[in-house]
Amino acid sequence: MGCNVDVKHPDVQNEIKRWGSWYYDHVGFDGVRFDALHAFVKVTDGDVHLFDAPLSRKFSDASRSENDYDLRQIFDNTLVKDQSTLAVTIVANHDTQPLQASENVVGAWFTPTAYAIILLRRDGYMCIFCADYDGAEYTDKGRDGKEHRISIPSHRLLIDIFLDCRKDFAYGDQTDCFDHPNCVGWTRTGDDDHQGGMAVLVSNGDASTKRMSTGHEMTTYQDCTGHIEDRVTTENEGFGDFSCLSRSVSVWIPA
């Protein structure tokens, strides 16, 4: 990651500022990235958006622990929960991918669920990792000193579906249903310009069904991921029995 420097020393501070000015004048850029945790919010007086590294680690932990992971705790001690307006939510980036400096891999089976969580919820400023979208293959040296061939699958199909759903349906009030360690869900009610609402259900264990309300009565919904073919029609107060498959995610939108 580079040599350590004493950033508290005024000469180092001045040199960093001088180098930053030189780099901007010669290259030009729109912004800079900070990898930081909760303490940085206080240091910057809340003026800087920060990558939610704790949430990314939660996704990695959940993928490794599989159905032993309690999904009700996925947001505990994360930036998006405590400082939602400042959080840039990510699943992975170039530092956390396999064999890189801060390797913290999210398993391929859980990656779609993680993207549903950052793309279809109300809080956070989401960011998509190009390797998760396009896929990637490369060879690099691991911590064991040996060369390893890495293949990252593309999740473009589901990410595109989630992006379309975000654009068309992820509006209005959000109601969470985090009442089971292996199956959680949430609904969005929509707004005046985006009618019908949406329901999302994720599981890291068995196939599951959860009764949730979108706020829209007698509305028929379909799972736009294609994982479940049957449709659901809501009853009084917009309640319906929404389902998802084992170790999967389903996104229910008006049919």
Order of alpha helices (4+ residues) and beta strands (2+ residues): alpha-alpha-beta-alpha-alpha-beta-alpha-beta-alpha-beta-beta-alpha-beta-beta-beta-beta-beta-beta-beta-beta
